[in-house]
Amino acid sequence: MRVCKWLARLSPLVYLVCGIFSFFILRALGELVLHRPSSGSFVSYAREFLGEKAAYVAGWMYFVNWAMTGIVDITAVALYMHYWGAFGDVPQWVFALGALAIVGTMNMIGVKWFAEMEFWFALVKVLAIVIFLVVGTVFLGSGKPLDGNATGFHLITDNGGFFPHGLLPALVLVQGVVFAFASIELVGTAAGECKDPQTMVPKAINSVIWRIGLFYVGSVVLLVLLLPWTAYQAGQSPFVTFFSKLGVPYVGSIMNIVVLTAALSSLNSGLYSTGRILRSMSMGGSAPKFMSKMSKQHVPYAGILATLVVYVFGVFLNYLVPSRVFEIVLNVAALGIIASWAFIVVCQMRLRKAIKEGKAADVSFKMPGAPVTSWLTLLFLFSVLMLMAFDYPNGTYTIATIPLLAVLLIAGWFGVRKRVHEIHSTAPVHHDDEKHDAPLVEETSR
């Protein structure tokens, strides 16, 4: 559902390239998971191979990713609500606040409500994409015109080709596609928690490549074969645009409800995750101690409330700069995504080095083409970061904030390092996430 904002400016080829590197990142994570199955996400591997400081940075950058994604989601909800004319005069921030209130309340009540909401949200999302792929393919095969235009490949060639605005503008906005693939790393982590990771991890990760090809690249290609890219507009889902052009009463509204549900689902999952990320970081010493607090219903309410404060700032942005808030927070989220993925690849490279030196056992599920593909993936992530600087003004200003972010992380580290070392030097070794955290890295003096 995150293809909406840039479909008119990005080539399907960009989605394909990003999909390929996303697959390499997952394969890198697969190596790490088979080396040591962990429920501690890639942050656990950062601690093992790069040390406590790296784990601290990785954890907070991962939080930045999810926190900013939540603001993107409440903004998306507000934009989708404006599809209906009756709500056209309602300020954007009102819908953003409403979405935040609903999902925040559900998360604070307990896990049962989260699971119930997410089950139905996920079901609706999957069914919607499948229906679009079926209907779109049938319509494309029928040869019937849509909205006065004949469907087919000529809609690409007759409207500027794969890069209608030129190659550089498409590359400059590639962080939007990277954002679309955010959270794929959860596949490897979840598979690592299963009973038979040696079997399940390869199956789970390898299946992602065809899902990326079908649901991401396939959907984008189908959209541009059905309508010219000029038909799609910012603020409206391209899926809604397509179904609205079919001429069937209310079908556009139904699809808008679906994408609205998708945005709420992402917000729901993001809030659930960030609350637990902050609690996990607090337990490890990287976040303030109070964020480890749990309610009687086993809800990490302190972490959730802290995340809600960040989301309220997003509501304020929807009030202050409603037309720009989406791209502003997306660029910041992209920083978190790029950092998280880079940590995964670097840890995979350190694992390969440890295996070569005889410090770690070899794994059967290796990243194809490594170390060449590992270096290429890091180069790709660095290139995305550099290209963001040319996306004026939002991307340019985001890159300019990196030194400030670095200063905040350094200051934060000096504030928590004593507690971090106390926890990890005295904690008993009793589970998989901790027993291998130290041997493969030598910490420098702090």
C-alpha positions in Angstrom: 0.0 0.0 0.0 3.0 2.3 0.3 3.5 2.6 -3.5 0.8 5.3 -3.6 2.8 8.5 -3.2 5.5 8.0 -5.9 3.8 5.9 -8.6 3.6 8.9 -10.9 7.3 9.6 -10.5 9.0 6.3 -10.1 9.7 3.5 -12.5 8.7 -0.2 -11.8 12.4 -0.9 -12.5 13.3 1.0 -9.3 11.0 -1.3 -7.3 12.6 -4.3 -8.9 16.2 -3.1 -8.0 15.1 -2.3 -4.4 13.4 -5.7 -4.2 16.6 -7.5 -5.3 18.7 -5.7 -2.6 15.9 -6.4 0.0 16.3 -10.1 -0.8 20.0 -9.9 -0.2 19.4 -8.2 3.2 17.0 -11.0 4.1 19.6 -13.6 3.1 22.2 -11.9 5.2 19.8 -12.0 8.1 19.1 -15.7 7.4 22.8 -16.4 7.9 22.7 -14.7 11.3 19.6 -16.5 12.4 21.0 -19.9 11.5 24.2 -19.0 13.3 22.2 -18.3 16.4 18.4 -18.2 16.5 17.4 -15.1 18.4 14.2 -13.3 19.5 16.3 -10.1 20.0 16.2 -9.0 16.3 19.3 -7.8 14.6 20.2 -5.7 17.7 21.3 -9.0 19.4 23.7 -9.7 16.5 25.0 -6.1 16.6 25.9 -6.7 20.3 27.6 -10.0 19.5 29.7 -8.9 16.5 30.1 -5.1 17.0 29.7 -4.5 20.7 27.4 -2.7 23.1 27.7 0.7 21.5 26.6 -0.7 18.1 23.7 -2.5 19.8 22.7 0.8 21.4 22.8 2.7 18.1 21.0 -0.1 16.2 18.2 -0.2 18.8 17.5 3.5 18.7 17.7 3.7 14.9 15.2 0.9 14.7 13.0 2.8 17.0 13.3 5.9 14.8 12.2 3.8 11.9 9.1 2.5 13.6 8.2 5.8 15.3 8.4 7.8 12.1 6.4 5.0 10.2 3.6 5.5 12.7 3.4 9.2 11.9 3.4 8.3 8.2 0.5 5.9 8.9 -1.7 8.5 10.8 -1.0 10.9 8.0 -2.1 8.3 5.4 -5.3 7.7 7.4 -6.1 11.5 7.3 -5.4 11.7 3.5 -7.5 8.6 2.8 -10.4 10.1 4.7 -10.4 13.1 2.4 -11.3 10.8 -0.5 -14.9 11.3 0.6 -16.2 14.7 -0.2 -18.2 14.9 3.0 -15.0 15.0 5.0 -13.1 17.4 2.7 -13.4 20.4 5.0 -12.3 18.5 8.1 -8.7 19.4 9.0 -6.1 16.7 8.4 -4.9 16.7 12.0 -8.3 15.8 13.3 -8.3 12.4 11.5 -4.7 11.8 12.5 -5.6 12.4 16.1 -8.6 10.1 15.8 -6.6 7.3 14.3 -4.0 7.7 17.1 -6.7 7.6 19.8 -8.3 4.4 18.5 -5.2 2.4 18.0 -3.5 3.7 21.1 -6.5 2.7 23.2 -6.5 -0.8 21.7 -2.8 -1.3 22.4 -3.1 -0.1 26.0 -6.0 -2.5 26.8 -4.0 -5.7 26.1 -2.5 -8.1 23.6 -5.8 -9.8 22.9 -7.3 -6.6 21.3 -4.1 -6.1 19.3 -4.2 -9.6 17.9 -7.9 -9.4 17.1 -7.5 -6.1 15.2 -4.4 -7.3 13.4 -6.0 -10.5 12.3 -8.8 -8.7 10.5 -6.6 -5.9 9.2 -4.2 -8.4 7.7 -7.0 -10.5 6.2 -8.5 -7.5 4.5 -5.1 -6.3 3.1 -4.3 -9.7 1.6 -7.7 -10.2 0.1 -7.6 -6.6 -1.4 -4.3 -7.1 -3.2 -5.3 -10.5 -4.5 -8.6 -9.1 -5.8 -6.8 -6.2 -7.5 -4.3 -8.6 -9.1 -7.1 -10.8 -10.4 -9.4 -8.0 -11.6 -6.5 -6.0 -13.1 -5.1 -9.0 -14.9 -8.5 -10.0 -16.3 -9.2 -6.4 -17.4 -5.8 -6.2 -19.0 -6.3 -9.5 -20.9 -9.8 -8.4 -22.1 -8.3 -5.5 -24.1 -11.2 -3.2 -23.1 -10.3 0.5 -22.7 -10.2 2.0 -19.2 -11.1 5.6 -18.7 -10.9 6.2 -22.4 -7.4 4.7 -22.8 -6.4 1.4 -24.3 -4.6 -0.7 -21.7 -1.2 -2.2 -22.3 2.6 -1.6 -22.5 2.1 1.4 -24.7 0.9 3.4 -21.7 4.5 3.3 -20.5 6.2 3.9 -23.9 3.8 6.7 -24.9 4.1 8.5 -21.6 7.8 9.0 -21.3 9.0 5.4 -20.9 10.2 3.9 -17.6 11.6 7.2 -16.5 9.1 9.9 -17.6 10.7 12.6 -15.5 14.3 11.4 -16.2 16.6 9.0 -14.5 17.9 11.4 -11.7 14.4 12.4 -10.4 13.5 8.7 -10.1 16.7 7.8 -8.3 16.4 10.8 -6.0 13.1 9.4 -4.7 14.3 5.9 -4.2 14.1 6.3 -0.4 10.3 6.1 -0.9 10.7 2.6 -2.3 13.1 1.6 0.4 10.4 2.7 2.9 7.9 0.5 1.1 10.0 -2.6 1.9 10.4 -1.6 5.5 9.9 -4.4 8.1 10.9 -7.2 5.8 13.6 -8.0 8.4 10.8 -9.2 10.7 10.4 -12.3 8.5 13.9 -13.6 9.4 13.5 -12.8 13.1 10.1 -14.5 13.3 11.4 -17.6 11.5 14.3 -17.7 14.0 11.9 -18.2 16.8 10.3 -21.3 15.3 11.1 -24.9 16.5 13.1 -25.9 13.4 15.0 -22.8 12.2 17.3 -24.9 10.0 14.3 -25.8 7.8 11.9 -22.9 8.3 14.4 -20.0 7.9 15.4 -20.8 4.3 11.8 -21.5 3.3 10.5 -18.2 4.9 13.2 -16.0 3.5 13.3 -17.5 0.0 9.5 -17.2 -0.3 9.9 -13.4 0.2 11.5 -13.0 -3.2 8.4 -14.1 -5.1 6.1 -12.1 -2.7 8.1 -9.0 -3.5 7.9 -9.8 -7.2 4.2 -10.4 -7.1 2.8 -8.0 -4.5 5.2 -5.1 -5.0 6.7 -5.1 -8.4 3.8 -7.0 -10.0 1.2 -4.5 -8.6 3.2 -1.5 -9.7 3.6 -2.9 -13.3 0.0 -3.8 -13.5 -1.1 -0.3 -12.4 1.0 1.4 -15.1 -0.3 -1.1 -17.7 -3.9 -0.3 -16.8 -3.8 3.5 -16.6 -1.2 6.2 -17.7 0.9 7.3 -14.7 -0.7 10.8 -15.0 -4.0 9.3 -13.8 -2.5 8.6 -10.4 -2.3 11.4 -7.9 -0.7 12.1 -4.5 -3.1 11.7 -1.6 -5.1 8.9 -3.2 -4.2 5.2 -3.3 -3.5 4.1 -6.9 -5.7 1.0 -6.2 -8.6 3.3 -5.3 -7.9 5.3 -8.6 -8.1 2.1 -10.6 -11.3 0.8 -9.1 -12.9 4.2 -9.3 -12.3 4.2 -13.1 -14.2 0.9 -13.5 -17.5 2.7 -13.3 -18.9 0.3 -10.7 -20.9 2.2 -8.0 -19.2 2.4 -4.6 -16.2 0.1 -5.6 -13.8 3.1 -5.2 -15.1 3.8 -1.7 -14.8 0.1 -0.8 -11.2 0.0 -1.9 -10.5 3.3 0.0 -11.8 1.6 3.1 -9.4 -1.2 2.4 -6.3 1.0 2.1 -7.6 2.9 5.2 -7.6 -0.4 7.0 -4.1 -1.1 5.7 -2.8 2.2 7.2 -4.5 1.4 10.5 -3.0 -2.1 10.5 0.5 -0.6 10.0 -0.1 1.9 12.8 -1.4 -0.9 15.0 1.7 -3.1 14.4 4.1 -0.2 14.7 2.8 0.9 18.1 2.8 -2.6 19.3 6.4 -3.1 18.2 7.8 0.2 19.4 6.4 -0.3 22.9 8.2 -3.6 23.1 11.3 -2.3 21.4 11.6 0.4 24.1 11.0 -2.1 26.9 13.6 -4.5 25.5 16.1 -1.6 25.2 15.3 -0.6 28.7 15.9 -4.1 30.0 19.3 -4.0 28.3 20.1 -0.6 29.7 20.0 1.3 26.4 16.7 3.2 27.3 15.5 4.8 30.5 14.7 2.4 33.2 11.0 3.4 33.5 10.3 2.2 30.0 10.6 -1.4 31.2 7.4 -1.1 33.2 4.5 -3.5 32.4 0.8 -3.5 33.3 -1.1 -6.4 34.9 -2.3 -7.2 31.3 1.4 -7.6 30.3 1.3 -4.4 28.3 4.5 -2.3 28.2 2.5 0.8 28.8 5.5 3.0 29.5 7.1 2.3 26.1 3.7 2.7 24.4 3.1 6.0 26.1 6.5 7.3 25.1 5.8 6.3 21.5 2.4 8.0 21.6 4.2 11.2 22.6 6.2 11.0 19.4 3.0 10.3 17.4 1.3 13.4 19.0 4.2 15.4 17.5 3.1 13.9 14.2 -0.4 15.1 14.8 1.1 18.6 15.4 3.0 18.3 12.0 -0.3 17.4 10.3 -1.7 20.7 11.7 1.4 22.8 10.9 2.5 21.5 7.5 -0.3 19.1 6.3 0.9 19.0 2.7 4.5 18.2 3.6 4.3 16.0 6.7 4.2 12.7 4.8 7.5 13.2 3.0 9.2 14.8 6.0 8.7 11.9 8.3 9.2 9.3 5.6 12.7 10.7 4.9 13.5 10.4 8.7 12.1 6.9 8.7 14.3 6.0 5.8 17.4 6.9 7.9 16.3 4.3 10.4 15.6 1.7 7.8 19.0 2.2 6.1 20.8 2.1 9.4 19.0 -1.1 10.4 19.7 -2.9 7.1 23.3 -1.8 7.1 23.8 -3.3 10.6 22.4 -6.6 9.3 24.8 -6.7 6.4 27.8 -5.6 8.5 27.0 -8.3 11.1 26.7 -10.9 8.3 30.2 -9.9 7.1 31.6 -10.1 10.6 30.0 -13.6 10.9 31.7 -14.7 7.7 35.0 -13.4 9.1 34.5 -15.3 12.3 33.7 -18.5 10.5 36.9 -18.1 8.4 39.0 -17.6 11.5 37.4 -20.7 13.2 35.6 -18.6 15.9 32.1 -19.6 14.7 30.6 -22.7 13.1 29.7 -22.6 9.4 26.1 -22.3 8.3 24.4 -24.0 5.4 22.2 -21.1 4.4 24.6 -18.5 2.9 24.0 -15.2 1.3 24.4 -15.8 -2.5 27.4 -14.1 -4.0 28.9 -12.9 -0.7 31.1 -11.0 0.0 30.6 -9.2 -3.3 26.8 -8.9 -2.8 27.4 -7.8 0.8 29.5 -4.9 -0.4 27.1 -4.1 -3.2 24.2 -4.0 -0.7 26.1 -1.6 1.5 27.0 0.5 -1.5 23.3 0.5 -2.5 22.3 1.7 1.0 25.0 4.4 1.0 23.8 5.5 -2.5 20.2 5.8 -1.3 21.5 8.0 1.6 23.4 10.2 -0.8 20.6 10.5 -3.3 18.3 11.7 -0.5 20.4 14.9 -0.3 19.2 15.8 -3.8 15.5 15.5 -2.9 15.1 19.2 -1.9 13.9 20.4 0.5 12.8 17.4 2.6 15.6 14.9 1.8 18.2 17.6 1.9 17.2 18.8 5.3 17.0 15.2 6.6 20.5 14.5 5.6 21.6 17.8 7.2 20.2 16.5 10.5 22.5 13.4 10.6 25.2 15.3 12.6 22.6 16.4 15.1 21.3 12.8 15.4 24.8 11.6 15.9 25.3 14.1 18.7 22.1 13.0 20.4 23.1 9.3 20.1 26.6 10.0 21.6 25.1 12.1 24.4 22.6 9.3 25.1 25.3 6.7 25.2 27.3 8.6 27.8 24.0 8.7 29.8 23.3 5.0 29.7 26.7 3.3 29.3 27.2 2.7 33.0 23.9 0.9 33.4 24.5 -1.0 30.1 27.8 -2.4 31.4 26.3 -3.2 34.8 23.5 -5.2 33.3 25.6 -7.1 30.8 28.4 -7.8 33.2 26.3 -9.2 36.0 23.3 -10.7 34.1 23.3 -14.5 34.3 23.9 -16.4 31.0 20.8 -18.5 30.5 19.3 -18.0 27.1 20.3 -17.9 23.5 20.1 -14.2 23.1 22.8 -13.6 25.6 25.2 -16.5 25.7 27.0 -15.5 22.5 26.8 -11.7 22.8 30.4 -11.1 23.7 33.0 -13.6 22.5 33.3 -12.3 18.9 34.0 -8.7 19.6 36.6 -6.8 21.7 35.2 -3.7 23.3 37.3 -0.5 23.2 37.7 1.6 26.3 34.9 4.1 26.8 
